[in-house]
């Protein structure tokens, strides 16, 4: 959707204003995103986005291999 502007709080400095988005994609299939996991950083024009140090992933245990069988 082009032409949309996001307004809110910068994830880096906390300043309110117009924000840009930076996506960091990971080769991990998850339930929290589709089809693969990513992190989203919203940042103002004054801040350089950086990849988060940690990420949280929701997995479906039905599809994971079990080692106790």
C-alpha positions in Angstrom: 0.0 0.0 0.0 1.8 3.1 -1.2 1.1 6.6 0.1 0.6 5.5 3.7 2.5 7.3 6.5 3.1 5.8 9.9 3.2 8.1 12.9 4.3 7.0 16.3 7.2 6.5 18.7 10.7 5.6 17.3 11.8 2.2 18.6 15.4 3.6 18.9 15.2 7.1 20.4 11.5 7.2 21.6 10.8 10.5 19.7 7.2 10.9 18.3 6.9 11.6 14.6 6.8 10.1 11.2 8.3 6.6 11.1 10.0 4.4 8.5 10.1 0.6 8.8 13.1 -1.8 8.5 12.4 -5.6 8.4 14.9 -8.2 9.4 14.0 -11.6 7.9 15.1 -15.0 9.3 15.0 -18.4 7.6 12.7 -19.8 10.4 9.2 -21.0 9.9 7.0 -19.7 12.7 3.5 -19.2 13.9 4.0 -15.6 14.8 4.6 -14.4 11.2 3.9 -15.9 7.8 5.6 -17.7 6.2 8.9 -17.0 7.9 10.0 -15.1 11.0 11.0 -11.4 10.9 11.6 -8.5 13.2 10.3 -5.0 12.5 12.0 -1.8 13.7 10.2 1.5 13.4 12.5 4.4 13.3 12.5 8.2 12.8 14.5 10.0 10.1 17.3 10.8 12.6 17.9 7.2 13.7 19.7 4.3 11.9 17.8 1.0 12.4 19.7 -1.9 13.8 18.8 -5.6 14.1 17.4 -6.5 17.5 19.8 -8.4 19.8 17.0 -10.9 20.6 13.8 -12.2 19.0 10.9 -14.2 20.2 9.5 -17.0 18.0 6.3 -19.0 18.4 6.6 -22.6 17.1 4.0 -25.3 16.6 5.2 -28.3 18.6 3.1 -30.6 16.5 5.6 -30.3 13.6 8.8 -30.5 15.8 10.7 -33.8 16.0 10.5 -35.4 19.5 13.5 -37.1 21.1 11.6 -38.9 23.8 9.9 -41.4 21.6 
